[in-house]
């Protein structure tokens, strides 16, 4: 897949493209259905499939929603769309000027002049232009004016509820990881670069390293313990458990932490990229009277996480200071 942040000359290089546009935050099941339709229609027409998205997320500029709240980094979005066969990802830088652009101007400048779109695929609830003032009816009228067809897909729902990025955010913030993952069609992912931490975990037998988030605007789910899988650059896939919180047992810390403990042997992962998939929430965060009580609870959490991941029970640990390979992820300040 070609990713381009410069759309000048697009229509000359990619004539007759079939286009889908939007933020595509989360690339959830609804987005996936739309993209599959886009790719299929483009192939049948002998045209290029193009997804047009915006970066940064519009809410990073408008701030009309709780922050941070991004579900997928641009890198993750690229990976997911490429895996579905999208030919081109065009990235438009979202600014205050972009936000002020009306729906007619967006259609004229982007869909017609820049992309020369032969067709547009969208959801039945599509909104575009300033304040999402443009709707499906207007898009169809503009398509007749500028020469592109419009294909609208029915909204995706699960258990009678609409699948949307907003619904996924709400579920993650409320501790509803299972519902969020079902709407995403995959485990929710956090990613970043491993850096050195404070070493607090080592004192209770769970050494830690810190992962600084790639995108500081990414949403971090509700505090608690999670069964998780980590993909460590150069070290492969590791299964384990994830902690998100402010360490209330140790009188808390101003920054939220997300700590991943790998089952089995760990290693020195400083400076490496790590991607953490949250598989199942085990319990909410809470304070314990002593570090020893916390360590006993972590052992119970480990057994629950193993069951959630389909792993056999671990052999009892004989003492503290056990296996290495524990990751902590720093959240944005003030989150």
C-alpha positions in Angstrom: 0.0 0.0 0.0 1.2 3.5 -0.9 0.9 6.1 1.9 1.1 9.7 0.7 0.8 12.9 2.6 1.1 15.0 -0.6 -1.9 14.7 -2.8 -0.8 17.1 -5.5 -0.8 15.2 -8.8 -2.8 12.4 -7.4 -5.4 12.4 -10.2 -2.7 12.2 -12.8 -1.0 9.2 -11.2 -4.1 7.4 -10.1 -7.0 8.1 -12.5 -10.5 6.7 -11.8 -9.9 6.0 -8.1 -12.7 4.7 -5.9 -12.5 6.6 -2.6 -13.5 6.3 1.1 -12.8 9.2 3.4 -13.0 9.7 7.1 -10.9 9.5 10.3 -11.2 5.7 10.5 -10.2 5.9 14.2 -10.1 2.3 15.5 -10.5 0.8 12.0 -13.4 -1.1 13.7 -15.9 -3.6 12.2 -17.9 -0.9 10.6 -14.8 0.6 9.0 -13.7 -2.9 7.9 -17.0 -3.6 6.1 -16.7 -0.3 4.3 -13.1 -0.9 3.3 -13.9 -4.4 2.0 -16.6 -2.9 -0.2 -14.3 -0.2 -1.4 -11.5 -2.7 -2.4 -14.0 -5.0 -4.0 -15.6 -2.3 -6.1 -12.3 -0.8 -7.1 -11.0 -4.2 -8.3 -14.2 -4.9 -10.3 -13.9 -1.4 -12.0 -10.2 -1.8 -12.6 -9.6 1.3 -10.5 -7.4 2.2 -7.6 -8.8 1.9 -4.0 -8.0 5.0 -2.0 -8.7 5.7 1.7 -8.4 9.4 2.6 -7.9 10.1 6.3 -6.9 13.0 8.5 -3.9 13.5 10.9 -3.8 14.5 13.6 -7.3 13.4 14.8 -9.7 16.3 14.3 -10.5 16.3 18.0 -6.8 17.0 18.7 -7.5 20.4 17.0 -11.1 21.0 18.0 -10.9 19.4 21.5 -14.7 18.9 21.7 -14.3 15.5 23.3 -12.5 14.2 26.4 -8.7 13.9 25.8 -6.7 11.8 25.1 -9.0 9.7 23.0 -7.3 8.3 19.8 -7.8 4.6 19.3 -5.3 3.9 16.6 -2.0 5.6 15.7 -1.4 6.5 12.1 1.1 3.7 11.9 -1.4 1.1 13.2 -4.0 2.5 10.8 -1.6 2.0 7.9 -0.9 -1.6 8.9 -4.6 -2.5 9.2 -5.7 -0.9 6.0 -2.8 -2.4 4.0 -3.8 -5.8 5.4 -7.3 -5.3 3.9 -5.9 -4.6 0.4 -6.2 -0.8 0.2 -4.1 0.5 -2.6 -3.5 4.1 -1.4 -3.8 5.8 1.9 -3.9 9.6 1.5 -3.3 11.6 4.6 -4.6 15.1 4.9 -3.2 17.3 7.7 -6.1 18.5 9.8 -5.8 22.1 10.8 -8.2 24.8 12.0 -8.5 25.8 8.3 -9.5 22.3 7.4 -12.2 22.4 10.1 -13.7 25.5 8.6 -14.0 24.0 5.1 -17.6 23.5 4.1 -18.9 20.3 2.5 -19.2 21.8 -0.9 -15.6 23.0 -0.8 -14.4 19.6 0.4 -16.2 17.9 -2.5 -14.9 20.4 -5.0 -11.3 20.6 -3.9 -10.6 17.1 -2.6 -12.9 14.6 -4.2 -13.1 16.3 -7.6 -10.0 18.5 -8.3 -7.4 16.6 -6.2 -8.6 13.0 -6.5 -10.8 13.0 -9.6 -12.8 10.3 -7.8 -14.9 8.0 -10.0 -16.8 6.7 -7.0 -17.2 7.3 -3.2 -18.0 4.5 -0.7 -19.4 5.7 2.7 -21.6 4.8 5.6 -25.3 5.7 5.6 -24.6 8.2 8.4 -21.6 9.9 6.7 -20.9 13.5 7.7 -18.3 15.8 6.1 -17.2 19.3 5.9 -17.4 22.0 8.6 -19.3 20.6 11.7 -20.1 17.5 9.6 -22.7 19.6 7.9 -22.6 17.5 4.8 -24.8 14.3 4.7 -25.4 11.4 2.4 -28.1 13.3 0.4 -25.8 16.2 -0.2 -22.9 13.9 -1.1 -25.1 12.3 -3.8 -26.1 15.7 -5.2 -22.4 16.7 -5.3 -21.5 13.4 -6.9 -23.9 14.2 -9.8 -22.3 17.6 -10.2 -18.7 16.4 -10.1 -19.1 13.0 -11.9 -18.6 10.4 -9.1 -21.0 7.7 -7.9 -21.9 7.3 -4.3 -22.3 3.9 -2.6 -23.7 3.9 0.9 -23.5 1.0 3.3 -25.8 0.1 6.2 -24.4 0.8 9.6 -22.8 -2.1 11.4 -24.3 -3.2 14.7 -23.6 -5.8 17.4 -26.3 -7.0 19.8 -28.5 -4.2 18.4 -26.0 -1.4 19.2 -24.2 0.7 16.6 -20.5 0.0 16.2 -18.7 3.3 16.4 -15.4 4.8 17.6 -17.3 6.7 20.3 -18.9 3.5 21.6 -15.5 1.8 21.7 -14.0 4.8 23.7 -16.8 4.6 26.2 -16.4 0.9 26.6 -12.7 1.2 27.2 -13.0 4.0 29.7 -15.6 2.0 31.6 -13.6 -1.2 31.8 -15.6 -2.9 29.1 -12.7 -4.4 27.2 -14.7 -7.4 26.0 -17.3 -5.1 24.3 -14.6 -2.8 22.9 -12.6 -5.7 21.4 -15.8 -7.2 19.9 -16.5 -3.9 18.1 -12.9 -3.6 17.0 -12.7 -7.2 15.8 -9.4 -7.6 17.5 -7.7 -6.8 20.8 -7.1 -3.1 21.6 -3.5 -2.1 21.2 -1.1 0.3 22.9 2.4 0.8 21.5 5.6 2.7 22.2 9.3 2.6 22.9 10.7 0.9 26.0 12.6 3.2 28.4 14.0 2.8 31.9 11.6 3.1 34.8 11.8 3.6 38.6 12.4 0.0 39.6 9.5 -0.2 42.1 8.3 -3.5 40.6 11.6 -5.2 41.2 11.2 -4.8 45.0 8.2 -7.2 45.0 9.6 -9.6 42.4 8.2 -8.0 39.3 11.0 -6.0 37.6 9.7 -3.2 35.3 10.7 -1.3 32.3 8.8 1.7 30.9 7.2 2.1 27.5 6.7 5.6 26.3 3.6 5.8 24.1 4.2 6.5 20.4 1.2 8.8 20.3 0.7 10.7 23.5 -2.9 11.4 22.5 -3.9 7.7 22.5 -6.6 6.6 24.8 -5.5 4.4 27.8 -8.3 2.1 29.0 -9.7 2.0 32.6 -7.3 1.3 35.4 -6.9 -2.4 36.3 -5.2 -5.7 35.4 -5.5 -7.2 32.0 -4.4 -10.5 30.2 -2.3 -9.3 27.4 0.1 -10.2 24.6 3.2 -8.1 23.8 5.0 -7.9 20.5 8.6 -6.8 21.2 10.8 -5.7 18.4 13.6 -8.3 18.0 12.2 -10.5 20.9 9.0 -11.8 19.4 5.6 -12.3 21.0 5.3 -12.6 24.8 2.1 -13.4 26.7 1.5 -12.0 30.2 -0.5 -9.5 32.2 -0.9 -5.7 32.0 -1.5 -3.3 34.8 -2.9 0.2 34.3 -3.0 2.7 37.2 -1.2 5.0 39.6 0.1 2.3 42.1 -2.2 3.2 45.0 -0.5 0.6 47.2 2.6 2.8 47.1 0.6 6.0 47.9 0.0 6.5 44.2 1.9 8.4 41.6 0.7 11.4 39.6 1.2 9.6 36.3 -0.8 6.6 35.2 1.3 3.5 34.4 0.7 0.5 32.3 2.9 -2.4 33.3 3.2 -5.6 31.3 4.6 -8.7 33.0 5.8 -11.4 30.5 5.3 -15.0 31.6 8.6 -16.9 31.5 12.0 -15.5 30.8 12.2 -11.8 29.9 15.1 -9.8 28.7 16.6 -6.3 28.3 14.1 -4.6 26.0 15.3 -1.0 26.5 15.1 1.1 23.4 12.9 -1.5 21.6 9.5 -1.0 20.2 6.7 -2.8 22.0 3.0 -3.3 21.0 0.7 -4.5 23.7 -2.7 -6.2 22.8 -5.2 -6.1 25.7 -7.0 -9.5 25.6 -9.2 -9.5 28.7 -9.7 -7.4 31.8 -9.0 -9.4 35.0 -10.0 -6.8 37.7 -10.1 -3.1 38.5 -7.2 -1.4 40.3 -7.2 -1.0 44.1 -4.9 -0.4 47.0 -3.5 -3.2 49.1 -2.4 -2.8 52.8 1.1 -4.1 52.1 3.5 -4.9 49.3 3.3 -8.5 50.3 -0.5 -8.5 49.9 -0.1 -6.9 46.5 2.4 -9.6 45.5 -0.1 -12.3 46.5 -2.8 -10.7 44.4 -0.5 -10.4 41.4 0.1 -14.2 41.7 -3.7 -14.7 41.6 -4.0 -12.2 38.7 -1.3 -14.2 36.8 -3.3 -17.4 37.2 -6.4 -15.7 35.9 -4.5 -14.2 33.0 -3.1 -17.5 32.0 -6.5 -19.0 31.9 -7.7 -16.1 29.7 -4.8 -16.7 27.4 -5.3 -20.4 27.2 -1.9 -21.1 28.9 -1.3 -24.0 31.4 -0.9 -23.1 35.1 2.6 -21.9 36.1 4.8 -23.7 38.6 4.7 -22.0 42.0 7.3 -19.3 42.5 9.7 -20.1 45.3 10.7 -16.5 46.2 10.4 -12.9 45.2 12.8 -11.5 42.6 11.5 -13.9 39.9 11.3 -13.6 36.2 12.4 -10.5 34.3 10.5 -8.9 31.5 8.0 -6.4 32.9 7.0 -3.3 30.9 5.5 -0.1 32.2 3.8 2.4 29.8 3.8 6.0 30.7 0.5 7.8 29.9 0.3 11.5 28.9 0.8 13.9 31.8 -2.4 14.7 33.5 -4.4 11.9 31.9 
